[in-house]
């Protein structure tokens, strides 16, 4: 029995081939279609991903060596000089932000904006005809940070850098936030979408170059030659990204808050993507976690208490009989209720008994106020109520 053949295959049609070849030459007898492809240039609506993944050479011959490197650089430069933000993506980004603002209002997610400090190279090692690649949105061709990369960075940072055992690989907190083979994670790390700038209508992509100074040493498998100053450096052009990105974590608010707090430290200290050792991939995440807010509030309260205590000491330094009428109300306004008994006793001790008795005989208001405050505290204490 003959086997069924797939459509488009067989002796007549032959196997399927890519719609566009990796490199295109233009001989004298080239077809009009091939000539048109060789002369193709990007415009402001060109999809960046398609342009970078389908390399079209402009020379009349097959590219090799330095010519290929120069052509790739020119290929990238042409794209970046003309590319503009797709109008549909601007609408998509606004919908995405509005969606997470609603989830954050319902306490189902947390989100914050991260800004790249310098440049970022995410997806550099992906398969590409240009030898190096970059992670772009499949539909719109704009740079994104995959949620899987964010989750991997946060989990790795928690496992290696956090001292609490709960955040170790076997810790309950680590398993709850990131999941393992026995349970799913309670927080979803969404792709971080680029936020278009209102001032600049360009996609935040830049041409960059890394240079391999000793290519033979790195590429020769058996008995590589020792690196030498006479080696010819090989510059490799690639694309990097910058800009601001919306990072969103969806899940229970406490766990999502913890995940974003860990991610904030990881993005700043270790960076994301490739070439982080050279300073690429550092982002500043504009987010204050619940623990940071509580710590700042405690610091503010301590600072305010210290400031009040210092002011009270200044008032006591100048507390005399002739200044008591003015300073005592200021002192009691600054002292908390729990410290008032000791403060009243200190005020009385500030003067001699003779002067206090003399002020009582003369019905001085400040002595009457002290006596009334003292009796009030004793009365409340006898009833068991707080001072």
N, C-alpha and C positions, 0 to 999 in steps of 0.2 A: 504494500500500500504506500502510495506516495505521501510524503509529509506536506502539510499545508505550508505555504510560503507567506511571510509577512508582506503587507502592502509596501511597495516601493523598493523591494529587494529582488534579487534574482539576476539571471544572465542579462536580461534586457536593461533593467534599470541600474543594477549594481548597488552596492551598499550606500547607506546615507553618508554624506559628508557635511562638514560644517558649512553654514551659510556664508561665512566670511573666513578666508584663510588668515593665518596668523600674520604673515608678511606678504606684501603684494609688490611684485615688480611690474614694470610697465615696458615690455619690449615693443619694438616697432610695430609688430602685428597684433598688439593687444586689442581685445574687444572693447567696444564703447563703455560697457558696464565696468570693466576693470579700470579703465582710464578715469571714469567718474569717481570711483572709490579712491583712487590715488590722489585725486585733486579735492577730496572732501575736506571741508574746514568746519570747525565748530561754530555755533552761534549761541545767542543768549538762552535758547531753549534746549540746548543739547543735554542729554542725560549723562552726567559725569561718569556713572558706573559703566555704561555701555561704551563710552569713548575710551576709558582706560582699559577695559577688558577686551576690546577689539582693536588691537594695534594696527594702524594703517600707515605703512611707510610711504614717504613722499619721493624717495629717490627712484631712478629708473632701473636700478639693479638691486639684487638681493643685498640686504644690509649685513655687514659683519664688522666685528671689532669696534674701533672707535667711532666709525660711522653710525653703527647701531646705537651706541650710547648717546651720541649727539642728537640723533633723530628722536630717541625716546624723550630726551630733555625738551626738545622743541615741541614734541607731541603734547607733553604735559603743559608747557608754557602757553601754547595756543589755547588750550581748554581754559586755563585759569584766568587768562586775560579777557575772555569774552563771557564767561559763565555768570548767570544771574539767578536769583532765587525764584524757583517756580511759583507762580501765583497760587496754584492748588495747595502747595505745601504751606504757604502762609495761613490759609484757612484751616488746614489740617492741624497745624501747631496751635492755633487759637482754640480749636475744639478740644485738643488734648489737654491743654492747660485748664480750660474750663471744667473738663471732666474731673480732673484731680482736685481742683479747688472745691468742687461739690463733695467729693469723697472725703477730703480733709475736714470739711464742715460737718460731715456725718460721723467723723472719727473712725473712718474705715481705711484711711491711708495717711501717709505723711509724704510731703514733697518739699524740695528745696532746689535752688539754682546753684550750679557749680560752674565756675569760670576757669578756663585753662590758663595756667601761668606759663606763657611761652607757646610751645607746640605739643601736639599729641599724635602718636602713631599707633592707632588701634587696628589690628588686622594686617600688620606688615608682612607676616609670614604666610598669608593665604595665597592660594594658587593664582598666578597672574602671568600674562604674556610679557609684562614689564619687569618680571623677576621679583618685584615687591608690590604689595597691594595696600589697600586701605578699606576700612569698613564703612560702607555707604548704605543709605536706605534703598531697599530694592526698588521701590516705586518712584521715589522722588530724586534719588541720587545725591542727597545731602548727607553729611557725616552724622553718625550716631555712635553711641556707646552701648554695646549689647548688654542686656540685663544679665546674661550668663557671666560676662566679664566682671561686672560689678559684684555679683554674688561671690564669684571665685576670689576676687581681691579681698572682700570683707571677711570671708570664712578663713582664708589663709592668714590674714592679719590677726584675727581673733585667736586662731590656734597657736600662732607663734609669739605674739606680742602681749596678749593680755595675761596678767599673772593669776587671775582667779581660775581655779580648777574647773568651775562651772562652764568656762569657755574653752576648755580643752576638747580634743576630739571625742572623748567619752563623756563629756559633761552634759547635764540635762539642758542647760541654756543653749549650748551649741547645737544640740540635736533639734531642739524646738525651733530655733531661728533658721537654721540652714538645712535641717533634715538629714537623714542617713538611709541606709538600706532597710531599716525597720519602720521608719515613719516619714511622712512628708513634711516639708517645711511649712510653717504657719504664715510665712511672709513671702510674697511674690516680688521679685526684683524686676521691674519693667525696664525696657530699653530707654536710655536717656536720649531724648530727642533734642536736636539743636533748636535754640530759640532765635528766630530771625531778628536781626538788628533793624531798628526803624531808621537809623541814619544811613547805613550801608546796605545796598541791595545786592551784595555779592555773597556767594557761598564761602564760608571760612576755610578755604583750602589754600595751601601754600606749597610752592616747590622747594624741596630740600635736597641735599646731596650728602651721601656718606661715601667715604673713600677707603677702599681696601688697599693698604700700602704694600702688602706682601701677598698677592693673590696666589702665587705658586705654593707658598708655604701652607696656605689654608686649603687649597684644592687638591693637592697631590696626596694620594692615599698611602702609597708605600714610599718610604725614604724621601720625605719632602725636603727640599733644599732649605738651608738655614736662611732666615730673613737677613737681607742685606740692604745697604743704602742705595745700591744700584738697581733695586727692583722698581718696576714701573707701576705707580699707583693706578688703581682703577676706580674712577668716580662713578657712582651709581645714583641716578636721580630717582627720587620718590616723592610722594605726596604726603603732607602732614595737615593736621586740622587744628583749629583754635576756636574761640568763641565761648558762648554760654549754653549750658545744657540743663534741661529739667530732669532731675533725678527723683523718681517716685517709687515708694515701697507701699504695697497694699497688704493689709492684714490687721490684726489686733493692734491698737494704738501703742501699747507698751512695748510690744516686740518690734513693731515697725520703727518706733523711736530709737530703740537700742540698735537696730540694724543700721539706721542712718547715722547714728553717733559713731559707730565703728567705721562706717564707710568714710565719714568726714576725716578721721585720723588717717585711714589708709590712703586716701587720695592725696593728702598733703604730704605724708611722710614717705610713702613708697611709690606712688604714682601708678598709672594704669597703662596697659599697652606695652609696646616695645621701646627699647632704648631708655628705660627709666634710669639706668645708672649714669647716663649722659644728661639727665635732667628733663627728659621728655615725660609727658603724661602727668604732670603735677596739676591738681585742680584744687581750688579753694571753694569749699561747700558752705554756703551761707545758711547755716542751720544751728539753732541752739537747742540742745536736747533737754529733756525734763530734769536730768541730774545737773546739767550746767545751769539751768534757770534757778534751781533750788540753791545751788552753791553761790550764784551771784546774789540772790536775795539774802542769803545768810551773811555774805560779805558786806552787803549794803547795810543790813541791820547792825552788824558789829561796828562798822564805821560810824554809823549814826550814834550808837551808844557811846563810843569812845569820844566822839565830838561833844556830846552832851555832858559826859563826865568831866571833860576838860573845861567846859564852860562853867560847870558847877564849882570846880576848884578855883577858877578865876573869880567867881562871885564871892566865895568864902574868903579868899585872900583879902578882899576889901570890905568884909562884913564888920561893921561897927555899929554902935548905938545910933549914931546919926545917919547911917546909910541903911539900917535894917528895914525901914519902911519901904524902901525902893527895891532892895535886893532879895528880900525873903520871898515875895511872890514869884520872882524870876527863878529862884532856886527850886521852889515846889513845882513850878511848871515844867521843869526839866527832869525832875526825879521821878522814876516809876513808883507805882503804888507800893510795891513790895519793899522799897528802900526808904519809904517815908518815916517810919518810926525811928530808924537810926539817924536820919537827916534832922528830924525834929530835936532829938537829943543832942546832936552835934551843934545845932543852932543855939540851944540853951547853954551848952558848955562853952560856946564862943564868948559869952559875957560872964562877968563875975556875978555871984549870987546877989551881992549888994546892989548891983546895977539892975538886975532883973526885978528884985523886990521894989526898987525905987520906980522902975517903969510901970510895975503893976499898980502901985499907989497912984501914979499919975495917969493911969488908964491909957497907956500907950497902945495904939492899935496893933502893932506888931507882936507885942507880948500876948495880947488877948488872942490873936490868931494862932500863936504857938500853943497856948494853953487849950484852946478849943480843938485844935488838931490832935493834941495828945490825948485828950479825953475821948475824942471820937474813935481813935485807934483802940483804946482800952475797952470801950463799949463794944466795938465790933469783935474784938478778940474774945470777950466774955460770952458772946452769942455764937461763937464758932464760925463766923463769916470771915472771908479773906480780907486782908487789909487793903 
